Amino acid sequence: MNGDTRLSEALKASPAILDYVISLNPHDFERLRNPVLNKVMPPRITLRRLAAMVGIPEADFVAKINDLAGIAAEPAELSMPK
């Protein structure tokens, strides 16, 4: 996964990703547990945007998401813009 990956795709890889994302900003992201909002919002937001919203460098955020999904990411993959 990379910064262009939609949250919906990441969530398919591991349910732990939802808990991690919510933990970063419970006030705003807890609503992702609502089934209706969970269907509407994740397809519209990228991992890059989420990283910016919580103030985490994109590479670190994507690396954590990949780790939670059990995906070994190459360092070059994280730094290359698409």
Order of alpha helices (4+ residues) and beta strands (2+ residues): alpha-alpha-alpha-alpha-alpha-alpha-alpha
